[in-house]
Amino acid sequence: MFLGLDYGTSEVKALLLDAHHRVLGSAGVPLSLSRPQPGWSEQRPDDWWAATLAVCAELRAAHAHAWQQVQAIGLSGQMHGAVLLDAADHVLRPAILWNDTRAEAECVAMMDELPALPMLSGCLAMPGFTAPKLRWLATHEPRTFERVAKVLLPKDFIRLRLTGEHVTDASDASGTTWLDVARRDWSDELLALTGLARTHMPRLVEGSEPGGTLLASTATTLGLRAGIVVAGGAGDNAASAIGMGIVRPGMGFLSLGTSGVIFVATDRYRPNPRSAVHAYCHALPGQWHQMSVMLSAASCLRWARQLLGRGSDAEVEAMAAATTPAQRAAAPLFLPYLGGERTPHNSATLRASLHGLGHDTDAAAIAYAVMEGVAFGLADGHAALQAAGTTVQRLSLVGGGARSALWAQMLADVLGVEIATHADSAAGGALGAARLGWMAAGGNLPAVCTAPVAQALRAPDAQAARLLAQRLQRFRALART
């Protein structure tokens, strides 16, 4: 058995996988998000650990025999978050997350001081990344900054609790703006931009390699064997790729989670920062990937649910699905920039809006517009990847939004690619984490990283695509103003 732990923004997930690729059980515990000021986003690292204990207790109770057979643990996590520790490994402040935009000025300064930054780090400096947060901290919270002994990413704080070691993997480290992504090593030049050194960084491993072993005290707490391997793991997107068997160049997936991501595996480091494309290390040695990233995806549906006073995201989706083609053609246009945007705009101040409201605009039209606007945002990301020389014929759909048949078909129509959905699409990161644990315990890549059978395959519909193409053109004109 292999245990996958996935640390998202809204939930901690745990998954038990056996050596026949069967998911024996899964559990999830929701997380709360703090926004102390506009544009800020924080969580308490201790809440992640409390959720870890809860999901593990649930799986242990439901699958007692399988739980005793766990041979390895894999970790997946939200990228870019800054967990700040003092010399005694005490947390100094709440973690600043990937969707926090306070460090925009710091990004500009870093780019001015080191023009080579994008080619070294694989992307433009963006406020959500880890390094700009530390530069902001040095200016605005200098006493805290002076006490920083180690900076960890979210999943690696959990690793510290599990193993007692400061370790991260190359895929997650790629999102810090401290990694020389081509060399898969920390960059002294990039670290110097934030007044830090290698001593502040965790040890680097590959995602499929061992990244520590389970402490005896923690093993007792969790009801597991002491000394089992904890894999290097991966950032959430690379972990999802492992979960979907995306381990060869040209394979890709689309994630509809809190954020929206198009991920395509590549055989070499291929940066193209002009379009705000991310070029990062994959979770496997000698592999990289390209990503387009939008900050608000399925989270737009939650926003619409609250705006419209509905009880669930599914209810909003059902309203959108019930609209007719004529209603869709007349629906308002939604720009999905609730908290800024990355690809292709790279703007922390860009904000969402609804255009074309009228007396006859009803809740169903707004529900449809929101889902369509997210699809259009992903179309912009897809276009940026194409401009970077990356093409893909089929994308596997993962994340919470993968449950929506309407969204899946809309994405096929807008992007002009086949969209595959899978039975375990919503658990992609946790499944990938479990597979990385499996490989760290000795499993070989071809046997472990199989591609799941598609539950449904959606091809572009020509008629719907024509309507959406017209609306996408208007969407892009609005986004440029």
C-alpha positions in Angstrom: 0.0 0.0 0.0 1.1 3.6 -0.7 -0.3 6.7 1.0 -0.7 9.9 -1.0 -1.2 13.2 0.8 -2.2 16.3 -1.2 -2.2 19.8 0.3 -4.5 22.0 -1.7 -5.7 25.5 -0.8 -9.2 24.4 0.1 -8.7 20.8 1.3 -6.2 18.2 2.5 -6.8 14.9 0.7 -5.4 11.4 1.5 -5.5 8.4 -0.7 -4.6 4.7 -0.3 -3.3 3.0 -3.4 -2.4 -0.7 -3.8 0.2 -2.3 -6.1 -2.6 -3.2 -8.6 -3.4 0.5 -9.1 -6.6 0.2 -7.1 -7.7 3.2 -4.9 -8.8 1.5 -1.8 -10.0 4.6 0.0 -9.7 8.4 0.2 -10.6 11.1 2.7 -10.6 14.9 2.7 -10.7 17.7 5.3 -11.6 21.3 4.3 -9.2 24.2 5.0 -10.1 27.8 5.8 -8.3 30.7 4.1 -7.5 34.1 5.7 -7.5 37.4 3.8 -6.3 39.9 6.3 -6.1 42.7 3.7 -7.2 43.0 0.1 -4.9 40.9 -2.1 -3.5 38.9 0.8 -4.0 35.2 1.3 -2.7 33.2 4.2 -3.1 29.9 6.1 -1.8 28.5 9.3 0.6 25.6 8.7 -0.5 23.9 11.9 -4.0 23.6 10.3 -2.5 21.5 7.6 -1.0 19.2 10.2 -4.3 19.0 12.1 -6.0 18.1 8.8 -3.4 15.5 8.1 -4.1 13.8 11.4 -7.8 13.9 10.7 -7.6 12.4 7.2 -5.2 9.7 8.3 -7.4 8.7 11.2 -10.4 8.4 8.8 -8.5 6.2 6.4 -7.1 4.1 9.3 -10.5 3.5 10.7 -12.1 2.6 7.4 -9.2 0.5 6.1 -7.4 -0.9 9.1 -5.8 -3.9 7.4 -4.6 -1.9 4.4 -3.3 0.9 6.6 -0.9 -1.5 8.3 0.5 -2.4 4.8 1.6 1.1 3.9 5.2 1.0 2.6 5.7 4.6 1.5 4.2 8.1 1.7 4.1 10.6 -1.2 3.4 14.3 -0.9 1.8 16.8 -3.2 1.1 20.4 -2.4 0.0 23.9 -3.4 3.1 25.6 -4.8 4.8 28.9 -4.0 3.6 29.3 -0.3 6.2 30.6 2.2 6.4 28.7 5.5 8.9 30.6 7.6 10.7 28.8 10.4 13.1 29.9 13.1 16.2 28.0 14.2 14.1 25.7 16.4 11.7 25.0 13.5 8.9 27.1 15.0 6.5 28.7 12.6 7.1 32.5 12.6 3.9 33.7 11.0 1.0 32.4 8.9 2.1 31.0 5.5 1.8 33.5 2.6 0.1 31.6 -0.3 0.4 31.3 -4.0 -2.7 33.6 -4.6 -1.3 36.4 -2.5 -0.5 39.5 -4.6 1.1 41.8 -2.0 4.6 41.5 -3.5 4.1 43.1 -6.9 6.6 45.9 -6.4 9.2 43.5 -5.2 8.8 41.5 -8.5 9.5 44.7 -10.5 12.6 45.4 -8.4 13.9 41.8 -8.7 13.5 41.9 -12.5 15.3 45.2 -12.8 18.2 44.0 -10.6 18.7 40.7 -12.4 17.4 40.8 -16.1 18.5 37.1 -16.4 15.9 36.1 -13.8 13.3 34.7 -16.2 15.7 32.5 -18.1 17.2 31.2 -14.8 13.9 30.6 -13.0 11.8 29.6 -16.0 9.2 32.4 -15.6 8.8 36.1 -15.0 8.9 37.1 -11.3 5.3 37.1 -10.1 3.8 38.2 -6.8 2.5 34.7 -5.9 6.0 33.2 -6.1 8.0 32.5 -2.9 11.0 34.7 -3.4 9.1 38.0 -3.8 7.3 37.3 -0.6 10.5 37.1 1.3 11.7 40.4 -0.2 8.4 41.9 0.9 8.9 40.5 4.4 12.4 42.0 4.7 10.9 45.5 4.1 7.6 45.2 5.9 8.3 42.7 8.7 12.0 43.0 9.2 12.1 41.5 12.7 10.4 38.4 11.4 12.7 38.3 8.4 15.8 38.4 10.7 14.6 35.3 12.5 14.1 33.2 9.4 16.3 30.1 9.5 14.5 28.0 6.9 11.9 28.6 4.2 9.7 25.6 3.4 6.9 25.0 0.9 3.6 23.8 2.2 4.0 20.1 1.6 7.5 20.2 2.9 6.3 21.6 6.3 4.3 18.4 6.5 7.5 16.4 5.6 9.3 18.1 8.5 6.6 16.8 10.8 6.8 13.4 9.3 10.6 13.0 9.0 12.3 15.8 10.9 14.1 16.8 7.7 14.2 20.0 5.6 13.8 18.6 2.1 12.0 19.7 -1.1 11.8 18.4 -4.6 12.8 20.0 -7.9 9.3 20.5 -9.3 8.0 22.3 -6.2 11.3 24.3 -5.9 10.8 25.5 -9.5 8.0 27.8 -8.3 10.1 29.6 -5.7 12.1 31.9 -8.1 15.2 30.6 -6.3 15.9 27.5 -8.5 18.1 27.4 -11.6 15.6 25.3 -13.4 17.9 24.1 -16.2 20.5 22.9 -13.6 17.8 21.7 -11.0 19.8 23.4 -8.3 19.5 26.5 -6.1 20.8 29.7 -7.7 23.1 31.9 -5.6 22.2 34.8 -7.8 18.5 34.4 -7.3 18.8 33.8 -3.6 20.9 37.0 -3.3 17.9 39.1 -4.5 16.1 38.3 -1.3 19.1 38.4 1.1 19.1 34.6 1.6 21.6 31.8 1.0 21.6 28.1 0.5 21.6 27.6 4.2 18.0 28.9 4.3 16.9 26.4 1.7 15.8 22.7 2.2 17.8 19.9 0.6 16.8 19.1 -3.0 15.8 15.7 -4.3 13.9 14.4 -7.3 10.2 13.8 -6.7 10.4 10.0 -7.2 13.4 9.7 -4.9 13.4 9.2 -1.1 13.0 12.5 0.8 13.3 11.2 4.4 11.8 8.4 6.5 9.0 8.4 9.0 10.0 9.3 12.6 9.1 6.8 15.3 7.1 9.3 17.3 5.1 10.4 14.2 4.6 6.7 13.2 3.1 6.0 16.5 0.7 8.9 16.2 -0.4 7.8 12.7 -0.5 4.1 13.4 2.2 3.4 10.7 5.6 1.7 10.7 8.6 3.8 11.7 11.2 4.2 9.0 8.9 3.9 5.9 10.1 6.1 3.1 8.6 9.6 2.4 9.1 10.5 -1.3 10.4 13.8 -2.5 6.9 14.4 -3.9 5.9 17.2 -6.1 4.1 20.5 -6.5 0.4 19.9 -7.1 0.5 20.1 -10.9 3.5 17.8 -11.4 1.9 15.4 -9.0 -1.4 15.5 -10.9 0.6 14.7 -14.1 2.1 11.7 -12.4 -1.4 10.6 -11.3 -2.6 10.9 -14.9 0.4 9.1 -16.3 1.7 12.2 -18.1 5.3 11.2 -18.2 6.2 11.6 -21.9 6.8 14.8 -23.9 3.6 16.1 -25.5 1.2 14.6 -23.0 -0.8 17.1 -20.9 -3.6 17.8 -18.6 -6.0 20.6 -17.7 -6.7 21.3 -14.0 -9.9 22.9 -12.9 -9.2 23.5 -9.3 -9.1 26.7 -7.3 -6.7 27.8 -10.0 -6.7 26.7 -13.6 -3.7 25.1 -15.2 -2.7 23.6 -18.6 0.3 21.4 -18.1 2.3 19.8 -20.9 5.4 17.5 -20.4 8.6 18.4 -22.3 11.9 16.6 -22.8 14.0 19.6 -22.1 14.0 23.0 -20.4 12.0 25.3 -22.7 11.5 28.7 -21.2 9.4 31.4 -22.9 8.6 34.0 -20.2 7.3 36.7 -22.6 3.9 35.0 -22.6 4.0 34.4 -18.8 4.4 30.7 -19.5 6.0 28.7 -16.7 8.8 26.3 -17.6 9.5 24.1 -14.6 11.1 20.8 -13.6 8.8 17.7 -13.7 8.6 15.4 -10.8 10.9 12.9 -12.6 14.6 13.2 -13.2 15.6 14.7 -16.5 12.1 15.9 -17.4 10.6 19.4 -17.5 7.2 20.8 -18.3 5.5 24.0 -19.5 2.4 25.5 -17.8 -0.1 28.2 -18.3 -1.7 29.3 -15.0 -4.8 31.3 -14.3 -5.4 32.3 -10.7 -9.2 31.9 -10.4 -10.9 28.9 -12.1 -13.3 26.7 -10.1 -13.1 29.3 -7.4 -15.1 31.5 -9.8 -18.0 29.0 -9.5 -17.9 29.3 -5.7 -18.0 33.1 -6.1 -21.0 32.8 -8.4 -22.7 30.5 -5.9 -22.4 33.1 -3.2 -23.4 35.9 -5.4 -26.5 34.1 -6.6 -27.4 32.7 -3.2 -27.3 29.1 -4.3 -26.5 26.2 -2.0 -23.8 24.4 -4.0 -21.5 24.7 -7.0 -23.5 21.8 -8.7 -26.6 23.9 -8.5 -24.9 26.8 -10.3 -23.6 24.4 -12.9 -27.1 22.9 -13.4 -28.5 26.4 -14.0 -25.8 27.1 -16.6 -26.4 23.7 -18.3 -30.1 24.4 -18.7 -29.5 27.5 -20.8 -30.4 27.3 -24.5 -28.0 28.2 -27.3 -29.8 31.5 -27.8 -29.5 32.3 -24.1 -25.8 31.5 -24.2 -25.3 33.8 -27.3 -26.9 36.7 -25.4 -25.3 36.0 -22.0 -23.0 38.6 -20.5 -19.2 38.1 -20.8 -17.3 37.4 -17.6 -13.6 38.3 -17.1 -12.5 35.8 -14.5 -9.8 37.8 -12.8 -11.0 37.8 -9.2 -7.5 38.1 -7.8 -5.3 39.2 -10.7 -3.9 36.9 -13.4 -0.8 35.2 -14.5 -0.8 33.7 -18.0 -0.8 35.7 -20.2 -1.4 39.0 -18.4 1.0 38.8 -15.4 -1.0 41.4 -13.5 -1.8 41.4 -9.8 -4.2 44.3 -10.1 -6.4 43.0 -13.0 -9.9 42.4 -11.7 -13.0 40.5 -12.8 -16.1 42.0 -14.4 -19.4 41.2 -16.1 -20.1 42.9 -19.4 -23.4 43.2 -21.2 -25.8 43.0 -18.4 -29.4 43.9 -19.2 -32.9 43.9 -17.8 -33.4 40.4 -19.0 -30.1 39.0 -17.6 -31.1 36.3 -15.1 -29.2 34.1 -12.7 -28.8 31.3 -15.2 -27.2 33.6 -17.7 -24.7 34.8 -15.1 -24.0 31.2 -14.1 -23.3 30.3 -17.7 -21.1 33.4 -18.3 -18.9 32.6 -15.3 -18.2 29.0 -16.5 -17.6 30.3 -20.0 -15.3 33.1 -18.8 -13.1 30.5 -17.0 -12.9 28.5 -20.2 -11.9 31.6 -22.1 -9.2 32.4 -19.6 -7.8 28.9 -20.1 -8.0 29.5 -23.9 -5.7 32.4 -23.4 -3.3 30.2 -21.6 -3.5 27.6 -24.3 -2.7 30.2 -26.9 0.3 31.3 -24.8 1.6 27.7 -24.8 1.1 27.5 -28.6 3.1 30.7 -29.0 5.9 29.0 -26.9 6.0 26.1 -29.4 4.0 23.6 -27.4 1.1 21.7 -29.1 -1.1 19.0 -27.6 -4.0 17.0 -29.2 -5.6 15.7 -26.0 -5.8 17.0 -22.4 -6.9 15.0 -19.4 -9.2 17.0 -17.1 -8.5 16.9 -13.4 -9.5 18.8 -10.3 -12.9 19.5 -8.7 -14.2 21.1 -11.9 -13.6 17.8 -13.8 -16.9 16.6 -12.4 -18.8 19.0 -14.7 -19.8 17.6 -18.1 -20.7 21.1 -19.2 -17.3 22.5 -18.5 -15.5 19.5 -20.1 -17.4 19.9 -23.4 -17.0 23.7 -23.3 -13.3 23.3 -22.9 -13.1 20.9 -25.8 -15.0 23.4 -28.0 -13.0 26.4 -26.9 -9.5 24.9 -27.0 -10.1 22.7 -30.1 -8.6 19.6 -28.4 -10.0 16.3 -27.1 -10.8 16.4 -23.4 -10.6 13.1 -21.5 -12.1 12.6 -18.1 -11.3 9.8 -15.7 -12.9 8.1 -12.8 -10.3 9.5 -10.3 -9.9 12.9 -12.0 -10.7 14.8 -8.8 -8.0 13.0 -6.9 -5.1 13.6 -9.3 -2.7 15.2 -6.9 -3.2 12.6 -4.1 -2.9 9.7 -6.6 0.3 11.2 -8.1 1.7 11.6 -4.6 1.0 7.9 -3.8 2.7 6.9 -7.1 5.8 8.9 -6.2 5.9 7.1 -2.9 5.6 3.8 -4.8 8.6 4.8 -6.9 10.6 6.0 -4.0 10.1 2.6 -2.4 11.5 0.8 -5.5 8.7 0.8 -8.1 9.7 1.3 -11.7 8.4 4.2 -13.8 6.6 2.2 -16.6 4.8 -0.1 -14.1 3.8 2.7 -11.8 2.9 5.7 -14.0 0.3 4.1 -16.2 -2.4 6.3 -17.9 -5.9 5.7 -16.5 -8.6 4.6 -18.9 -10.7 7.5 -20.1 -14.2 7.4 -18.6 -15.4 9.9 -21.3 -13.7 11.5 -24.3 -15.2 14.8 -25.6 -14.3 16.0 -29.0 -14.9 19.6 -30.2 -18.4 20.3 -31.5 -18.1 22.4 -34.6 -21.3 24.4 -34.1 -20.7 25.2 -30.5 -17.1 26.0 -31.3 -18.2 28.7 -33.8 -20.4 30.4 -31.3 -17.8 30.3 -28.6 -15.1 31.6 -31.0 -17.1 34.7 -31.7 -17.6 35.3 -28.0 -13.9 34.6 -27.2 -13.0 37.3 -29.7 -15.1 39.8 -27.8 -13.7 38.5 -24.5 -10.2 39.2 -25.6 -11.0 42.7 -26.8 -12.5 43.4 -23.3 -9.5 41.9 -21.5 -7.2 44.3 -23.5 -9.0 47.4 -22.4 
